[in-house]
Amino acid sequence: MATILTKKGEERTAFWVLALPAVLIYLFVMAFPTLVTIWLSLTNYTSGQLFSADTKMDLVWFKHYTRMFGDEYFWMALQNNFAIVAISVLGQIPLGFILAYVLYRKLVVFTGFWQTILYIPVIISTIVVGILWQTIFSPIAGPITAMMRQFIPGWENNLMNDPNLAMFPVLFVLLWMYTGTYLIIFLANLQRIDASIIEAARIDGANEFQVLRRIILPALSGVIVTSAILAISGSLKSFDLIFAMTSGGPAHRTSVLALYMYDNAFRGAPDYGLANAISTFMVVLSFALIAITQWVERKFGGKEE
């Protein structure tokens, strides 16, 4: 008995020795800043040393949240974020899967070449991509403008200047840039599926669509959910590409929550309380969307083997 107790004590000690550094790092890097963010969103803090007795900081409770929900620019930013979530979940993931499936089933030649070409946008700096596409969509000297004027003399390119159209180029670039990420994720997991199962199904008379629906999609249900979570979290923190392409213009029509938060924190008179309220809302919204995604997967998804 003493030997068993000693062994359990040693295992418990080893567990804490190995786990404690990671737990402390998590608390310091993630949990503590999150709690500070929530706290600041309930105060009127604007400047000064954060934990100094001389810094004026009074509780205003939910005043900043009320201001946030009453600001039309917040709703514009939220609408744009939902558009990015939609193009990510309903555009990047399906397109990435289709391209991965085509390469996996070798329905095209030179699969290695196409895999490289499709993944290249992911490894390019986001700021460089933003400036590149800003130049391409330029209404004055951009390639699109020059090409269209070859066919329609005097054609005016209003894509980046029209408040009702400016978000479409951003969504297109996001689709072009990040589809390669999901291509690689799906391709790697498709290669884990036992090829003999697919061949057996084909011998039994299953066509390509039936193999896809009955074997491949159920086997990848967990990967699809993981991809959706990555897409949602990435969509809600979109900042650098939009900052480089449009800076939120024209008239805030391409602003997103992260850019809206940045504007309130660092442009003009700082409003850290409102900025932290926006940040807290983004975290809550992210958790809510991820929970919905996991519920949908449990309700309708298949089971990975």
N, C-alpha and C positions, 0 to 999 in steps of 0.2 A: 504493500500500500504506500509506504513511504517513497518507494522508487517511482510509483506512478505519479504521486503528487509532485515529486521533484522534476519528473519529465514534463508534466503539464506546466509547472512554473518556469522551466527553461524555455518551453515553446511560447509561453505568454511573454516572457522577457524578450525573446528573439523577435516576436511579432512587433512589439512596441519599438524595439531598436530599429527595425527596418521600416516601420510605418510612420513613426513619429516625425522624422525629417520631412517626409512628403506632406503630412498633415499640417505641420507648422508653415511650410512654404505656401500651401493652399490657403491657409487662414490669413497669412500676411499679404499674399498677392491678389487673392480673389475675394475672400469673405470680408476682410476688413475694409477694403475700398468700396465694396458694395454697400456695407452698412453706413459708411461715411457719406456716400452718395445719397442714400435715402434720408439720412439725417439733414444734410445740407438742403435737400429739396423742401424741407419743412421750416427753413430759416430764411432770414433776409440777408444772409452773408453776401457781400459784394467784393471785398478785397481785404488784404492784410494777412498776417500770419494766422494760419488756421486754428492753432491751439494756444493762441496768446490771450492773456487776460485783457489786453488793450483792444482787441478786435471786437467791434460791435456785431453781435449775432443774437437776434431775438427769434423766438419761435413764432412763425406766422401760420403754422399748420398747413392747410391745404390751399392756401391763397395762390401759390404758383400753379397748382394743378387746375384751379378754376380759371386763371388767366390763360393757361395753355389751351384748355378746351374751348375758350371763347375767342381764340385767335384764328382768323381765317387761313393764315399761312401754315398753321399746324395741320389743318385739315387738308390743305394742298399737299404738304409733305407726306402725310399719312396715306393719302390716295396714291401718290407716286410710289411709295413703298409697297403698297398692295399690288400695284402694277408690276413692280420688279419681282415680288414674290410669285405672281402669276406667270411671268415669263420664265422664271427660274424653274418652278415646279412643273408647269405645263408645257414649257418650251425646251429648256436645257436638258432636263432629265429624259423626256421621251426621245428627243433628237439624239442625245448621247447614247441611249439604249439602241435605237435603230441603227446608228452608225456602228456601234460595237457589235451588234448582231450580224450586220452585213460583213464586217471584217472577220468575225468568229466563224461564220459559215462559209467564208471565202467565196462570197458572191461577186467579188471584184478581184482583179489581178493587182499585184504590187501592194499587198496589204500593209507591209511594213512602211512603205512610202506614205500611204494615206494616213496611217496612224500617226506618223511624225508630223505631217502637214497639219492635221486637225488638232494636234496638241500644242503646236508652237505658240498660238496666241496666249496660252496659259502662262508661259514662262517669260513673256515680255513684260516689262515694268508697266503697271497700270497707268501711271502718269504719262509714259511715252505713248501708250495706246490711246489715252484720252486726247493728247495733243495731235496725234496722227489723224484720228477720225474727225477732230475739230477742223483740221485742214482739209480733209476730204469733203466734208459737208459745208465748207466755207461758201457763203453766198456770192462772194466776189471772184475768187480765183481758184476755187476748189475743183478737183477733177470731175465731180458730178455735174457741176455747173457748166464746165467747159464741154463735156460730152453732150449734155442735153441741148446746149446752144448750137451744136453741129446739126441737130435735127430740127430744133425749134428756135430760130434766131430771136434774140431778145428775151428768152425764157428767164424768169426770175426764180431763184432758189430761196424759198422762205421757210425751209425746214427748221433751221435753227433760230429764226427770228419770230415765227408765228407762235404765240403762246399756246395755241391749240394743237400744234404739230411738233413742238420742240422735244417732247418726251419720246417720240417714236424713234428718232436716231439713237437716243440713249439706250432704249430697250433693244434695238437691233444690235448695237455694239456689245451689250451684255450677253445676248444670245450667242453672238459670234465668238466672244472671248472665253466664256466659261463652259461651253458645251464639251470641249475637250477633256475637262476634268472628269465629267461623268462618263465619257467614252472610255477613259482608262479604268475607272472604277468598275464599270460593267464588263469590260473586256477581261479584266483580271478575274472576276468572279465567274464569268461564263466558262473560262478555261478550267475551273474547278469541277464543273459538271462532268460526270462520267460519260464519255462519248458512246460507250456501249449501250447506255439506256436510250439515247437518241436513235442509234442504229437499230435497236430492237423495235422501237416504236415505228420507224420507217418500214421495217420488214413486215410489221403487222398491218401496214396500210395507212399509217397516219401521214397526212400531208404536212407541209411546212407550217401552216397556221395552227394545226392541231398540236404539233410538237411545241410550238411557241406557247400556246395557251395552256396546255396540260402539263408540260414538263418544265420549261425554262422559266416562265413567269412565277409559278409557285416556288421554284427553287431560289428565286432571287427576291422574294418578298421582303426579307429583312434588309437586303442591300438597297432596295428601292426606298424603304422607310429611312434608312441612314442617309441616303442621298437627299431625300426630301428635307431632313433635319438640317443637313449642311447647307442646302439651298435657302431655307428659310432664315437661318442664322446669318448667312452671308448677305442675304437681301436686306435685312433690317439694319445692317451696319454699313451699307453701301455709302461711300463717301468720296474716295480718291478719284475714281473714274469721272463721276459727275462734277466734282470740283475742277478737274482738269478740262473737261469738255465744255461745261456751261456755267460753272460757279453758281448754279441754281437759277440762272436767268433763262429766258426773259421774264421779268416780273414775278420771280419766285416759282414759275410754272414747272421747273425741273428740280426744285428743291426736294430733299428727302429728310427724314427725321434726324439723321446724323449731321447733315449740313445745317438744318434748322437749329440744332443744339449748338453747333460750332458758331453760328452767327450770333446767338445770344450770349455765348461765353466769351468770345474773343473779338468780335467786331463791334465797334462803337463802345458805349458804356457797358461794362461787363454785368451780366445778370446771372450770377452763378446759381442762384436758387432756382430760377426757371430752367436753366440748362440742366441741372441735376434732376429736376422733375421730368424733363423730357427723357433723360437717360434711364431713369427708373421705369418710366412708361414703356420704353423700348424693351427692357428686360422682361417686364410682365407680359407684354405682347408676344415676345419670342417664346416664352414658356407656354403661353396659351395656344399658339399655333402649333408648337411641337406636340403638346398634349392631344390636340385634335388630330394631328397626323398619326400618332401612335394609336389612338382610338379607332380611326378608320382602318388601320392595318389589322388590328385585332378583330375588328368586326367583319372585314371583307377580304383580308389578305390570306395568302396561302401559308404553308409552313415550309421552312427550309429543311432540307434533309441533311 
